[in-house]
Amino acid sequence: MIRSVAVTFSFFLSRSFALTTTSSTMLRSPPTSLKASSLVEFSKYEGLGNDFILIDDRDKEVPSLTPEQSEKLCHRNFGIGGDGVIFALKPPSDDYDFAMRIYNSDGSEPEMCGNGIRCFAQFLKDLGADAESYQVDTLAGRIIPVMNDDSTITVDMGEPELVASKVPTALKPNFEGDSVVEQTLECNGKTWKVSAVSMGNPHAVIFVDDLEKDIDFESDGPALESCPEFPARTNVEFVQVLSDTHLKMKVWERGAGPTLACGTGTCALVVAAIRAGKIPSGNKVRVTLPGGDLFIEWNNDSDNKVFMTGPATFSFSGKAALK
């Protein structure tokens, strides 16, 4: 069991109003009975409602918490609550500024997280490691977040991986470069047209006419996540095309379930939409998620990189007892 003990709280109730609370009855330090327990300092951030617990492990090469401890911290009743725990670590070499690792709310470890990397960058800035950009080592390779003057963060997400076997997916390639574009998949008693894209982690992108009427989100999401055609499991994005520069999506995240936003997912679905002929290339695309909007650009006619722009916001900090 994990009990979260508040030490300092700075809650952002909205983007324009901040409230810092203190109280004579607030615990100034952990109860005596908990002092013998291991305490972990944390900060809480969110990117469009996709919320994370950030741990400063810059003096370490590996995370200070286990996947099991992280899963408990993410519990919204018995822990702090979050979609994952992100660790700021020592870089593996002088070629990087920092390393990032993340455990999902179920204890699994994804290769990367788009909203998480923006929260990671804002966390570093708030810790005093202020820079215009950061070279970050992740399990998906080098990721470069850039801090913008308008307080948004633009992330060089690298190139999409489209080869089916490298996504990975067992779906039969049906498009150029041994890739999968709107391939037929039978799952959960339904027939789907699935496009497979990896942004360092696997994504199954499905285009629908109406997000509210055409899917049973709570049933179809987990079924597709664990579909055998995706041997590493997959994130699932259901997408509605609103215009040539505006897409709307719902996401079922691998290892986290329904979340308000998914950064790698928005990148994957824009790539999938262009390749499937749903929207033209060459534009900055607005993607509306349950938590708000992200803006995606795919330079498919030049360096093939995908760039994501969006916010990351501090919520509160404190200490938690691991018991």
C-alpha positions as CSV (number, residue, x, y, z in Angstrom):
1,M,0.0,0.0,0.0
2,I,1.2,3.5,-0.7
3,R,0.0,6.6,1.1
4,S,0.6,10.0,-0.4
5,V,1.8,12.6,2.1
6,A,1.4,16.2,1.0
7,V,4.3,18.6,1.7
8,T,3.8,21.5,-0.6
9,F,1.0,22.0,-3.1
10,S,0.7,24.5,-5.9
11,F,-2.4,23.6,-7.8
12,F,-3.2,25.0,-11.2
13,L,-7.0,25.1,-11.2
14,S,-7.0,26.5,-14.7
15,R,-4.5,27.9,-17.2
16,S,-5.1,31.4,-16.0
17,F,-5.6,31.0,-12.3
18,A,-3.1,29.5,-9.8
19,L,-3.8,28.8,-6.1
20,T,-1.1,28.0,-3.5
21,T,-2.6,26.6,-0.3
22,T,-1.2,26.4,3.2
23,S,-3.1,25.5,6.4
24,S,-2.3,25.2,10.1
25,T,-3.8,21.7,9.9
26,M,-1.7,20.6,6.9
27,L,1.0,18.1,7.6
28,R,4.3,20.0,7.7
29,S,6.3,16.7,7.7
30,P,5.5,13.0,7.4
31,P,3.8,11.4,10.5
32,T,6.3,9.8,12.9
33,S,5.0,6.4,12.0
34,L,6.0,6.9,8.4
35,K,9.5,8.3,8.9
36,A,11.1,4.9,8.9
37,S,9.5,4.2,5.5
38,S,11.0,5.2,2.2
39,L,9.8,8.5,1.1
40,V,9.9,9.6,-2.6
41,E,9.8,13.2,-3.7
42,F,7.8,13.9,-6.8
43,S,6.3,16.5,-9.0
44,K,3.1,16.2,-10.9
45,Y,2.7,17.5,-14.5
46,E,0.1,17.1,-17.2
47,G,0.0,17.5,-20.9
48,L,-3.6,18.1,-22.0
49,G,-4.8,16.0,-19.1
50,N,-2.4,13.1,-19.7
51,D,-0.8,13.3,-16.2
52,F,2.5,12.0,-15.0
53,I,4.5,11.7,-11.8
54,L,8.0,13.1,-12.3
55,I,11.0,11.8,-10.3
56,D,14.4,13.6,-10.2
57,D,16.9,10.8,-10.7
58,R,19.5,12.8,-12.5
59,D,22.2,11.3,-10.2
60,K,21.2,7.8,-11.2
61,E,21.5,5.6,-14.3
62,V,18.4,3.6,-13.7
63,P,15.0,4.5,-12.1
64,S,14.9,4.6,-8.3
65,L,11.5,2.9,-8.3
66,T,10.5,-0.5,-9.5
67,P,7.6,-1.0,-12.0
68,E,5.5,-2.4,-9.1
69,Q,6.1,0.7,-7.0
70,S,5.3,2.9,-9.9
71,E,2.1,1.1,-10.6
72,K,1.0,1.7,-7.0
73,L,1.9,5.4,-7.1
74,C,-0.2,5.8,-10.2
75,H,-3.3,4.4,-8.4
76,R,-5.9,7.2,-8.2
77,N,-7.3,6.0,-4.9
78,F,-4.4,4.5,-3.0
79,G,-1.5,6.5,-4.5
80,I,-0.8,9.9,-6.1
81,G,-2.6,9.1,-9.3
82,G,-1.3,9.3,-12.8
83,D,-1.0,7.8,-16.3
84,G,2.7,6.9,-15.6
85,V,5.9,7.7,-13.7
86,I,8.7,9.4,-15.6
87,F,12.3,9.4,-14.4
88,A,14.9,12.0,-15.3
89,L,18.2,10.1,-15.4
90,K,21.9,10.5,-16.1
91,P,22.7,10.6,-19.9
92,P,24.3,7.5,-21.2
93,S,27.1,9.5,-22.9
94,D,28.2,13.1,-23.6
95,D,26.0,13.0,-26.7
96,Y,22.9,13.5,-24.6
97,D,21.8,16.0,-21.9
98,F,19.6,13.5,-20.0
99,A,17.9,10.1,-20.2
100,M,14.2,9.5,-19.7
101,R,12.5,6.3,-18.7
102,I,8.8,5.8,-18.0
103,Y,6.6,3.2,-16.4
104,N,2.9,3.0,-17.3
105,S,0.1,2.9,-14.7
106,D,0.1,-0.9,-15.1
107,G,3.8,-1.2,-14.5
108,S,4.7,-1.9,-18.1
109,E,7.5,0.1,-19.8
110,P,6.8,1.9,-23.1
111,E,9.6,3.0,-25.4
112,M,8.4,6.6,-25.4
113,C,5.6,9.0,-24.6
114,G,4.9,12.2,-26.5
115,N,3.0,14.0,-23.8
116,G,5.4,12.6,-21.3
117,I,8.5,14.1,-23.1
118,R,6.9,17.5,-23.0
119,C,6.3,17.2,-19.3
120,F,9.8,15.9,-18.9
121,A,11.2,19.0,-20.6
122,Q,9.2,21.4,-18.5
123,F,10.2,19.5,-15.3
124,L,13.9,19.9,-16.3
125,K,13.4,23.6,-16.9
126,D,11.6,24.0,-13.5
127,L,14.4,22.2,-11.8
128,G,16.8,24.8,-13.1
129,A,18.3,22.9,-16.0
130,D,17.1,25.7,-18.3
131,A,17.9,25.4,-22.0
132,E,16.4,26.2,-25.4
133,S,16.3,22.4,-26.1
134,Y,17.3,19.1,-24.7
135,Q,19.0,16.0,-26.2
136,V,17.1,13.2,-24.5
137,D,18.0,9.5,-24.7
138,T,14.9,7.2,-24.6
139,L,14.2,3.6,-25.5
140,A,12.9,4.9,-28.8
141,G,16.2,6.7,-29.5
142,R,17.1,10.4,-29.4
143,I,14.2,12.8,-28.8
144,I,14.7,16.6,-28.9
145,P,12.1,18.9,-27.1
146,V,12.4,22.6,-27.9
147,M,11.1,25.2,-25.4
148,N,9.1,27.9,-27.2
149,D,8.6,31.6,-26.2
150,D,4.8,31.1,-25.9
151,S,5.3,28.4,-23.2
152,T,4.5,25.5,-25.6
153,I,7.1,22.8,-26.4
154,T,7.9,21.5,-29.8
155,V,9.3,18.0,-30.0
156,D,11.4,16.5,-32.8
157,M,9.8,13.0,-32.6
158,G,12.1,11.6,-35.3
159,E,11.0,9.6,-38.3
160,P,8.0,7.2,-38.3
161,E,8.7,3.5,-38.6
162,L,6.4,2.1,-41.3
163,V,7.8,-1.4,-42.1
164,A,5.2,-3.8,-40.7
165,S,7.7,-6.2,-39.0
166,K,9.3,-3.3,-37.2
167,V,6.1,-1.6,-35.9
168,P,5.7,-4.6,-35.0
169,T,2.6,-6.0,-36.5
170,A,1.7,-9.4,-38.1
171,L,-0.8,-7.8,-40.4
172,K,0.1,-8.5,-44.1
173,P,1.8,-5.5,-45.7
174,N,-0.4,-4.0,-48.4
175,F,1.4,-0.7,-49.2
176,E,4.8,0.6,-50.4
177,G,7.8,-0.3,-48.3
178,D,6.2,-3.4,-46.7
179,S,3.9,-1.2,-44.7
180,V,0.3,-1.5,-43.6
181,V,-2.4,1.1,-44.7
182,E,-6.0,0.4,-43.9
183,Q,-5.5,-3.4,-43.9
184,T,-8.4,-5.6,-42.9
185,L,-8.4,-6.9,-39.3
186,E,-11.0,-9.0,-37.5
187,C,-11.1,-8.3,-33.8
188,N,-13.8,-8.1,-31.1
189,G,-16.4,-9.5,-33.5
190,K,-15.9,-6.6,-35.9
191,T,-14.0,-5.9,-39.2
192,W,-11.6,-2.9,-39.0
193,K,-9.4,-1.1,-41.5
194,V,-6.1,-0.6,-39.6
195,S,-3.0,1.4,-40.5
196,A,0.1,0.5,-38.5
197,V,2.7,3.1,-37.5
198,S,5.5,3.2,-34.9
199,M,6.7,6.4,-33.3
200,G,9.1,4.4,-31.2
201,N,6.0,2.6,-29.9
202,P,3.3,0.8,-31.9
203,H,0.1,2.4,-33.0
204,A,-3.0,1.0,-34.7
205,V,-4.9,3.8,-36.4
206,I,-8.5,3.4,-37.4
207,F,-10.5,6.0,-39.3
208,V,-14.3,6.3,-38.5
209,D,-17.1,8.5,-39.7
210,D,-18.3,9.3,-36.2
211,L,-16.3,8.8,-33.0
212,E,-19.5,8.7,-30.9
213,K,-21.5,6.3,-33.0
214,D,-19.1,4.0,-34.8
215,I,-17.2,2.4,-31.9
216,D,-17.7,0.9,-28.5
217,F,-14.7,2.5,-27.0
218,E,-14.6,0.6,-23.7
219,S,-14.9,-2.7,-25.4
220,D,-13.1,-2.2,-28.8
221,G,-10.1,-0.3,-27.3
222,P,-8.8,-3.1,-25.0
223,A,-9.6,-5.8,-27.5
224,L,-7.5,-4.1,-30.2
225,E,-4.7,-3.3,-27.8
226,S,-4.2,-7.0,-27.1
227,C,-5.0,-8.2,-30.6
228,P,-2.6,-11.1,-31.6
229,E,-1.6,-9.2,-34.8
230,F,0.3,-6.8,-32.6
231,P,2.7,-9.0,-30.7
232,A,4.0,-6.2,-28.4
233,R,0.4,-5.0,-27.9
234,T,-0.5,-1.6,-29.3
235,N,-1.8,1.8,-28.7
236,V,-5.2,2.3,-30.5
237,E,-6.3,5.6,-32.1
238,F,-9.8,6.1,-33.4
239,V,-9.8,9.1,-35.8
240,Q,-12.5,11.3,-37.4
241,V,-11.5,13.6,-40.2
242,L,-13.0,17.0,-39.7
243,S,-11.1,18.9,-42.5
244,D,-7.8,18.8,-44.4
245,T,-6.0,20.3,-41.4
246,H,-8.1,19.1,-38.5
247,L,-8.5,15.6,-37.1
248,K,-10.3,14.4,-33.9
249,M,-9.3,11.3,-32.0
250,K,-9.9,9.0,-29.0
251,V,-7.0,6.9,-27.8
252,W,-6.8,3.7,-25.9
253,E,-3.2,3.6,-24.6
254,R,-1.2,0.4,-24.3
255,G,-0.7,-0.1,-20.6
256,A,-2.8,2.8,-19.5
257,G,-6.2,2.5,-21.1
258,P,-8.3,5.5,-22.0
259,T,-6.3,8.8,-21.6
260,L,-7.1,12.4,-22.4
261,A,-4.2,12.7,-24.8
262,C,-1.4,10.8,-26.5
263,G,1.5,12.6,-28.2
264,T,3.0,9.7,-30.1
265,G,-0.6,8.7,-31.1
266,T,-1.3,12.1,-32.7
267,C,1.9,11.9,-34.7
268,A,1.1,8.4,-35.8
269,L,-2.4,9.3,-36.9
270,V,-1.3,12.3,-39.0
271,V,1.2,10.1,-40.8
272,A,-1.5,7.4,-41.3
273,A,-4.0,10.0,-42.5
274,I,-1.6,11.4,-45.1
275,R,-0.5,7.9,-46.3
276,A,-4.2,6.8,-46.6
277,G,-5.1,9.9,-48.6
278,K,-7.4,11.2,-45.9
279,I,-5.7,14.6,-45.8
280,P,-3.0,16.3,-48.0
281,S,0.6,16.5,-47.0
282,G,2.5,19.7,-46.3
283,N,0.3,21.2,-43.6
284,K,0.4,21.8,-39.9
285,V,-2.4,19.6,-38.7
286,R,-4.6,20.3,-35.6
287,V,-5.5,17.2,-33.7
288,T,-8.3,17.5,-31.1
289,L,-8.1,15.1,-28.2
290,P,-10.4,14.8,-25.2
291,G,-7.8,17.0,-23.3
292,G,-7.3,19.6,-25.9
293,D,-5.3,20.3,-29.1
294,L,-1.9,19.3,-30.4
295,F,-0.3,20.5,-33.6
296,I,1.6,18.0,-35.8
297,E,3.8,18.5,-38.9
298,W,5.3,15.6,-41.0
299,N,8.1,16.6,-43.3
300,N,7.6,13.6,-45.5
301,D,9.0,15.4,-48.5
302,S,12.3,16.4,-46.9
303,D,13.9,14.9,-43.7
304,N,10.8,12.7,-43.0
305,K,10.7,13.9,-39.3
306,V,7.5,14.5,-37.3
307,F,7.2,17.5,-35.1
308,M,4.7,17.9,-32.3
309,T,3.8,21.1,-30.5
310,G,1.7,21.4,-27.3
311,P,1.7,22.4,-23.6
312,A,3.0,20.9,-20.4
313,T,1.8,22.2,-17.1
314,F,3.0,21.8,-13.5
315,S,0.2,20.7,-11.1
316,F,1.7,20.0,-7.6
317,S,4.7,18.5,-5.8
318,G,5.1,16.6,-2.6
319,K,6.3,13.3,-1.0
320,A,4.9,9.9,-1.0
321,A,5.5,7.0,1.4
322,L,6.3,3.6,-0.2
323,K,4.9,1.0,2.1
